[in-house]
Amino acid sequence: MKQPKKLTWKQKQIVSNAGKNPDDYMLHAENDSELILYNKKEKRLEAVEK
């Protein structure tokens, strides 16, 4: 797995609008329709629609 990156301000807004705490996530990958996030507490990947 590649190194997860910190979320930008805009990405944090997307994550919080999805009802999740942005402090618990790091960015794994991004495409046009979704963000693939790494959950730091549960150590797994999750997808969030943009």
PyMOL Python script that loads the backbone (N, CA, C, O; Angstrom):
from pymol import cmd

cmd.read_pdbstr("""\
ATOM      1  N   MET A   1       0.841  -1.178   0.000  1.00  0.00           N
ATOM      2  CA  MET A   1       0.000   0.000   0.000  1.00  0.00           C
ATOM      3  C   MET A   1       0.882   1.235   0.000  1.00  0.00           C
ATOM      4  O   MET A   1       1.861   1.308   0.744  1.00  0.00           O
ATOM      5  N   LYS A   2       0.531   2.221  -0.847  1.00  0.00           N
ATOM      6  CA  LYS A   2       1.329   3.437  -0.871  1.00  0.00           C
ATOM      7  C   LYS A   2       1.067   4.270   0.378  1.00  0.00           C
ATOM      8  O   LYS A   2       0.106   4.024   1.107  1.00  0.00           O
ATOM      9  N   GLN A   3       1.914   5.243   0.616  1.00  0.00           N
ATOM     10  CA  GLN A   3       1.843   6.065   1.820  1.00  0.00           C
ATOM     11  C   GLN A   3       0.606   6.968   1.795  1.00  0.00           C
ATOM     12  O   GLN A   3       0.456   7.756   0.861  1.00  0.00           O
ATOM     13  N   PRO A   4      -0.290   6.878   2.794  1.00  0.00           N
ATOM     14  CA  PRO A   4      -1.455   7.779   2.846  1.00  0.00           C
ATOM     15  C   PRO A   4      -1.002   9.219   3.096  1.00  0.00           C
ATOM     16  O   PRO A   4       0.017   9.455   3.745  1.00  0.00           O
ATOM     17  N   LYS A   5      -1.772  10.178   2.573  1.00  0.00           N
ATOM     18  CA  LYS A   5      -1.452  11.600   2.703  1.00  0.00           C
ATOM     19  C   LYS A   5      -2.487  12.284   3.576  1.00  0.00           C
ATOM     20  O   LYS A   5      -3.599  11.782   3.744  1.00  0.00           O
ATOM     21  N   LYS A   6      -2.116  13.440   4.137  1.00  0.00           N
ATOM     22  CA  LYS A   6      -3.056  14.238   4.911  1.00  0.00           C
ATOM     23  C   LYS A   6      -4.151  14.772   3.998  1.00  0.00           C
ATOM     24  O   LYS A   6      -3.920  14.991   2.809  1.00  0.00           O
ATOM     25  N   LEU A   7      -5.336  14.981   4.548  1.00  0.00           N
ATOM     26  CA  LEU A   7      -6.451  15.528   3.782  1.00  0.00           C
ATOM     27  C   LEU A   7      -6.294  17.042   3.620  1.00  0.00           C
ATOM     28  O   LEU A   7      -5.834  17.728   4.532  1.00  0.00           O
ATOM     29  N   THR A   8      -6.682  17.553   2.449  1.00  0.00           N
ATOM     30  CA  THR A   8      -6.730  18.992   2.242  1.00  0.00           C
ATOM     31  C   THR A   8      -8.014  19.525   2.858  1.00  0.00           C
ATOM     32  O   THR A   8      -8.870  18.751   3.286  1.00  0.00           O
ATOM     33  N   TRP A   9      -8.149  20.845   2.904  1.00  0.00           N
ATOM     34  CA  TRP A   9      -9.330  21.453   3.502  1.00  0.00           C
ATOM     35  C   TRP A   9     -10.593  21.026   2.755  1.00  0.00           C
ATOM     36  O   TRP A   9     -11.601  20.696   3.380  1.00  0.00           O
ATOM     37  N   LYS A  10     -10.542  21.031   1.423  1.00  0.00           N
ATOM     38  CA  LYS A  10     -11.710  20.643   0.612  1.00  0.00           C
ATOM     39  C   LYS A  10     -12.076  19.173   0.841  1.00  0.00           C
ATOM     40  O   LYS A  10     -13.256  18.831   0.914  1.00  0.00           O
ATOM     41  N   GLN A  11     -11.070  18.308   0.955  1.00  0.00           N
ATOM     42  CA  GLN A  11     -11.316  16.889   1.211  1.00  0.00           C
ATOM     43  C   GLN A  11     -11.910  16.691   2.598  1.00  0.00           C
ATOM     44  O   GLN A  11     -12.772  15.833   2.783  1.00  0.00           O
ATOM     45  N   LYS A  12     -11.458  17.476   3.578  1.00  0.00           N
ATOM     46  CA  LYS A  12     -12.020  17.393   4.920  1.00  0.00           C
ATOM     47  C   LYS A  12     -13.494  17.773   4.915  1.00  0.00           C
ATOM     48  O   LYS A  12     -14.288  17.181   5.646  1.00  0.00           O
ATOM     49  N   GLN A  13     -13.868  18.752   4.103  1.00  0.00           N
ATOM     50  CA  GLN A  13     -15.263  19.158   3.982  1.00  0.00           C
ATOM     51  C   GLN A  13     -16.108  18.017   3.426  1.00  0.00           C
ATOM     52  O   GLN A  13     -17.216  17.777   3.907  1.00  0.00           O
ATOM     53  N   ILE A  14     -15.596  17.308   2.414  1.00  0.00           N
ATOM     54  CA  ILE A  14     -16.309  16.180   1.807  1.00  0.00           C
ATOM     55  C   ILE A  14     -16.509  15.066   2.835  1.00  0.00           C
ATOM     56  O   ILE A  14     -17.593  14.492   2.933  1.00  0.00           O
ATOM     57  N   VAL A  15     -15.460  14.767   3.597  1.00  0.00           N
ATOM     58  CA  VAL A  15     -15.529  13.699   4.600  1.00  0.00           C
ATOM     59  C   VAL A  15     -16.516  14.065   5.711  1.00  0.00           C
ATOM     60  O   VAL A  15     -17.302  13.220   6.140  1.00  0.00           O
ATOM     61  N   SER A  16     -16.481  15.304   6.176  1.00  0.00           N
ATOM     62  CA  SER A  16     -17.394  15.699   7.249  1.00  0.00           C
ATOM     63  C   SER A  16     -18.842  15.747   6.761  1.00  0.00           C
ATOM     64  O   SER A  16     -19.754  15.460   7.536  1.00  0.00           O
ATOM     65  N   ASN A  17     -19.073  16.102   5.496  1.00  0.00           N
ATOM     66  CA  ASN A  17     -20.431  16.081   4.940  1.00  0.00           C
ATOM     67  C   ASN A  17     -20.965  14.657   4.829  1.00  0.00           C
ATOM     68  O   ASN A  17     -22.179  14.450   4.809  1.00  0.00           O
ATOM     69  N   ALA A  18     -20.071  13.678   4.758  1.00  0.00           N
ATOM     70  CA  ALA A  18     -20.476  12.274   4.714  1.00  0.00           C
ATOM     71  C   ALA A  18     -20.748  11.727   6.123  1.00  0.00           C
ATOM     72  O   ALA A  18     -21.096  10.557   6.280  1.00  0.00           O
ATOM     73  N   GLY A  19     -20.586  12.581   7.147  1.00  0.00           N
ATOM     74  CA  GLY A  19     -20.888  12.172   8.516  1.00  0.00           C
ATOM     75  C   GLY A  19     -19.740  11.480   9.227  1.00  0.00           C
ATOM     76  O   GLY A  19     -19.951  10.761  10.204  1.00  0.00           O
ATOM     77  N   LYS A  20     -18.526  11.696   8.739  1.00  0.00           N
ATOM     78  CA  LYS A  20     -17.357  11.056   9.353  1.00  0.00           C
ATOM     79  C   LYS A  20     -16.446  12.125   9.953  1.00  0.00           C
ATOM     80  O   LYS A  20     -16.513  13.291   9.567  1.00  0.00           O
ATOM     81  N   ASN A  21     -15.602  11.728  10.891  1.00  0.00           N
ATOM     82  CA  ASN A  21     -14.656  12.641  11.516  1.00  0.00           C
ATOM     83  C   ASN A  21     -13.383  12.697  10.663  1.00  0.00           C
ATOM     84  O   ASN A  21     -12.692  11.686  10.547  1.00  0.00           O
ATOM     85  N   PRO A  22     -13.054  13.846  10.065  1.00  0.00           N
ATOM     86  CA  PRO A  22     -11.874  13.935   9.190  1.00  0.00           C
ATOM     87  C   PRO A  22     -10.544  13.643   9.891  1.00  0.00           C
ATOM     88  O   PRO A  22      -9.565  13.271   9.245  1.00  0.00           O
ATOM     89  N   ASP A  23     -10.515  13.815  11.221  1.00  0.00           N
ATOM     90  CA  ASP A  23      -9.272  13.553  11.955  1.00  0.00           C
ATOM     91  C   ASP A  23      -8.916  12.073  11.985  1.00  0.00           C
ATOM     92  O   ASP A  23      -7.770  11.723  12.266  1.00  0.00           O
ATOM     93  N   ASP A  24      -9.873  11.201  11.701  1.00  0.00           N
ATOM     94  CA  ASP A  24      -9.641   9.757  11.736  1.00  0.00           C
ATOM     95  C   ASP A  24      -9.188   9.191  10.394  1.00  0.00           C
ATOM     96  O   ASP A  24      -8.933   7.991  10.290  1.00  0.00           O
ATOM     97  N   TYR A  25      -9.083  10.038   9.355  1.00  0.00           N
ATOM     98  CA  TYR A  25      -8.829   9.540   8.003  1.00  0.00           C
ATOM     99  C   TYR A  25      -7.626  10.199   7.351  1.00  0.00           C
ATOM    100  O   TYR A  25      -7.266  11.335   7.661  1.00  0.00           O
ATOM    101  N   MET A  26      -7.010   9.446   6.430  1.00  0.00           N
ATOM    102  CA  MET A  26      -5.958   9.955   5.552  1.00  0.00           C
ATOM    103  C   MET A  26      -6.318   9.538   4.126  1.00  0.00           C
ATOM    104  O   MET A  26      -7.030   8.554   3.922  1.00  0.00           O
ATOM    105  N   LEU A  27      -5.826  10.287   3.146  1.00  0.00           N
ATOM    106  CA  LEU A  27      -6.157  10.021   1.751  1.00  0.00           C
ATOM    107  C   LEU A  27      -5.273   8.911   1.188  1.00  0.00           C
ATOM    108  O   LEU A  27      -4.047   9.002   1.244  1.00  0.00           O
ATOM    109  N   HIS A  28      -5.889   7.874   0.649  1.00  0.00           N
ATOM    110  CA  HIS A  28      -5.160   6.787  -0.009  1.00  0.00           C
ATOM    111  C   HIS A  28      -5.124   7.011  -1.514  1.00  0.00           C
ATOM    112  O   HIS A  28      -4.068   6.895  -2.136  1.00  0.00           O
ATOM    113  N   ALA A  29      -6.285   7.336  -2.106  1.00  0.00           N
ATOM    114  CA  ALA A  29      -6.368   7.601  -3.548  1.00  0.00           C
ATOM    115  C   ALA A  29      -7.590   8.479  -3.799  1.00  0.00           C
ATOM    116  O   ALA A  29      -8.496   8.567  -2.970  1.00  0.00           O
ATOM    117  N   GLU A  30      -7.591   9.128  -4.972  1.00  0.00           N
ATOM    118  CA  GLU A  30      -8.704  10.001  -5.343  1.00  0.00           C
ATOM    119  C   GLU A  30      -8.948   9.872  -6.839  1.00  0.00           C
ATOM    120  O   GLU A  30      -8.003   9.820  -7.627  1.00  0.00           O
ATOM    121  N   ASN A  31     -10.225   9.821  -7.229  1.00  0.00           N
ATOM    122  CA  ASN A  31     -10.573   9.877  -8.640  1.00  0.00           C
ATOM    123  C   ASN A  31     -11.710  10.875  -8.810  1.00  0.00           C
ATOM    124  O   ASN A  31     -12.038  11.595  -7.867  1.00  0.00           O
ATOM    125  N   ASP A  32     -12.315  10.933  -9.987  1.00  0.00           N
ATOM    126  CA  ASP A  32     -13.324  11.954 -10.270  1.00  0.00           C
ATOM    127  C   ASP A  32     -14.583  11.837  -9.417  1.00  0.00           C
ATOM    128  O   ASP A  32     -15.229  12.846  -9.137  1.00  0.00           O
ATOM    129  N   SER A  33     -14.939  10.637  -9.003  1.00  0.00           N
ATOM    130  CA  SER A  33     -16.217  10.458  -8.317  1.00  0.00           C
ATOM    131  C   SER A  33     -16.114  10.132  -6.832  1.00  0.00           C
ATOM    132  O   SER A  33     -17.111  10.248  -6.119  1.00  0.00           O
ATOM    133  N   GLU A  34     -14.939   9.726  -6.337  1.00  0.00           N
ATOM    134  CA  GLU A  34     -14.855   9.343  -4.931  1.00  0.00           C
ATOM    135  C   GLU A  34     -13.453   9.516  -4.361  1.00  0.00           C
ATOM    136  O   GLU A  34     -12.469   9.641  -5.090  1.00  0.00           O
ATOM    137  N   LEU A  35     -13.398   9.517  -3.032  1.00  0.00           N
ATOM    138  CA  LEU A  35     -12.139   9.512  -2.288  1.00  0.00           C
ATOM    139  C   LEU A  35     -11.987   8.138  -1.655  1.00  0.00           C
ATOM    140  O   LEU A  35     -12.936   7.615  -1.071  1.00  0.00           O
ATOM    141  N   ILE A  36     -10.812   7.556  -1.762  1.00  0.00           N
ATOM    142  CA  ILE A  36     -10.507   6.310  -1.062  1.00  0.00           C
ATOM    143  C   ILE A  36      -9.702   6.718   0.165  1.00  0.00           C
ATOM    144  O   ILE A  36      -8.597   7.248   0.048  1.00  0.00           O
ATOM    145  N   LEU A  37     -10.263   6.468   1.330  1.00  0.00           N
ATOM    146  CA  LEU A  37      -9.664   6.930   2.580  1.00  0.00           C
ATOM    147  C   LEU A  37      -9.141   5.766   3.401  1.00  0.00           C
ATOM    148  O   LEU A  37      -9.679   4.660   3.354  1.00  0.00           O
ATOM    149  N   TYR A  38      -8.072   6.037   4.161  1.00  0.00           N
ATOM    150  CA  TYR A  38      -7.516   5.075   5.104  1.00  0.00           C
ATOM    151  C   TYR A  38      -7.977   5.475   6.497  1.00  0.00           C
ATOM    152  O   TYR A  38      -7.692   6.583   6.951  1.00  0.00           O
ATOM    153  N   ASN A  39      -8.688   4.581   7.179  1.00  0.00           N
ATOM    154  CA  ASN A  39      -9.149   4.824   8.535  1.00  0.00           C
ATOM    155  C   ASN A  39      -8.006   4.485   9.492  1.00  0.00           C
ATOM    156  O   ASN A  39      -7.594   3.328   9.588  1.00  0.00           O
ATOM    157  N   LYS A  40      -7.496   5.495  10.199  1.00  0.00           N
ATOM    158  CA  LYS A  40      -6.330   5.307  11.072  1.00  0.00           C
ATOM    159  C   LYS A  40      -6.643   4.441  12.288  1.00  0.00           C
ATOM    160  O   LYS A  40      -5.773   3.713  12.768  1.00  0.00           O
ATOM    161  N   LYS A  41      -7.872   4.511  12.791  1.00  0.00           N
ATOM    162  CA  LYS A  41      -8.213   3.750  13.990  1.00  0.00           C
ATOM    163  C   LYS A  41      -8.504   2.287  13.688  1.00  0.00           C
ATOM    164  O   LYS A  41      -8.064   1.399  14.418  1.00  0.00           O
ATOM    165  N   GLU A  42      -9.248   2.034  12.607  1.00  0.00           N
ATOM    166  CA  GLU A  42      -9.637   0.662  12.278  1.00  0.00           C
ATOM    167  C   GLU A  42      -8.696   0.012  11.262  1.00  0.00           C
ATOM    168  O   GLU A  42      -8.835  -1.172  10.958  1.00  0.00           O
ATOM    169  N   LYS A  43      -7.744   0.780  10.740  1.00  0.00           N
ATOM    170  CA  LYS A  43      -6.731   0.286   9.799  1.00  0.00           C
ATOM    171  C   LYS A  43      -7.352  -0.414   8.590  1.00  0.00           C
ATOM    172  O   LYS A  43      -7.003  -1.549   8.263  1.00  0.00           O
ATOM    173  N   ARG A  44      -8.287   0.291   7.928  1.00  0.00           N
ATOM    174  CA  ARG A  44      -8.898  -0.256   6.725  1.00  0.00           C
ATOM    175  C   ARG A  44      -9.237   0.879   5.766  1.00  0.00           C
ATOM    176  O   ARG A  44      -9.249   2.047   6.153  1.00  0.00           O
ATOM    177  N   LEU A  45      -9.513   0.526   4.513  1.00  0.00           N
ATOM    178  CA  LEU A  45      -9.855   1.504   3.498  1.00  0.00           C
ATOM    179  C   LEU A  45     -11.367   1.666   3.400  1.00  0.00           C
ATOM    180  O   LEU A  45     -12.115   0.700   3.554  1.00  0.00           O
ATOM    181  N   GLU A  46     -11.814   2.900   3.143  1.00  0.00           N
ATOM    182  CA  GLU A  46     -13.224   3.203   2.966  1.00  0.00           C
ATOM    183  C   GLU A  46     -13.354   4.177   1.797  1.00  0.00           C
ATOM    184  O   GLU A  46     -12.443   4.960   1.531  1.00  0.00           O
ATOM    185  N   ALA A  47     -14.475   4.127   1.110  1.00  0.00           N
ATOM    186  CA  ALA A  47     -14.729   5.026  -0.014  1.00  0.00           C
ATOM    187  C   ALA A  47     -15.833   6.017   0.364  1.00  0.00           C
ATOM    188  O   ALA A  47     -16.797   5.664   1.043  1.00  0.00           O
ATOM    189  N   VAL A  48     -15.670   7.273  -0.092  1.00  0.00           N
ATOM    190  CA  VAL A  48     -16.652   8.326   0.143  1.00  0.00           C
ATOM    191  C   VAL A  48     -16.925   9.004  -1.190  1.00  0.00           C
ATOM    192  O   VAL A  48     -15.995   9.397  -1.894  1.00  0.00           O
ATOM    193  N   GLU A  49     -18.214   9.143  -1.541  1.00  0.00           N
ATOM    194  CA  GLU A  49     -18.605   9.845  -2.771  1.00  0.00           C
ATOM    195  C   GLU A  49     -18.304  11.329  -2.626  1.00  0.00           C
ATOM    196  O   GLU A  49     -18.410  11.890  -1.536  1.00  0.00           O
ATOM    197  N   LYS A  50     -17.927  11.960  -3.738  1.00  0.00           N
ATOM    198  CA  LYS A  50     -17.667  13.407  -3.709  1.00  0.00           C
ATOM    199  C   LYS A  50     -18.945  14.187  -3.776  1.00  0.00           C
ATOM    200  O   LYS A  50     -18.919  15.418  -3.763  1.00  0.00           O
TER     201      LYS A  50
END
""", "prot")
cmd.dss("prot")
cmd.show_as("cartoon", "prot")
cmd.util.cbc("prot")
cmd.orient("prot")
